């Protein structure tokens, strides 16, 4: 890519390496909480020329934004960390419904979770198994009321590395200016 007819190879190389770095960091944030790894596999970035500069756009699977920013519940509010490092309220919320029970049943099965009645439960000795559907209903109700915690898998690595990014980008730009000036003279 060339801006203003000038070639900024060093800046472009640095932007590519920074994009790959953020993807690696986001994948490691997701590795702790991932079920299938499909969200981590969907992470990507694209560099665009725009208005005399460059723009990096990070993308993910369609549900990635809910995981990144969390979802508030009917009772509890959820927050996420924005790219500037500030804590903000999630723009998403469960109002009337929680997540669908059949999807939670599939998730419970894939994780191998088995629900039990608590000790001291009415008409029960406790510790007895409950059906997956009952467990999924309880989980759906809890998620509807209290929401889903955010992971901020893109925001955290970007905010942590932003000062270094600015410094190294300026160094790359200076290298390119030196090369351009040495070619002109």
Secondary structure by P-SEA (a helix, b strand, c coil): cccccccaaaaaaaaaaaaaaaaaaaaaaacccccccccccccbbbbbbcccbbbbbbbcccccccccbbbbcccbbbbbbcccccccccccccccccccaaaaaaaaaaabbbbbbccccccccccccccaaaaaaaaaaaaaaccccccaaaaaaaaacaaaaaaaaaaaaaaaaaaaaaaac
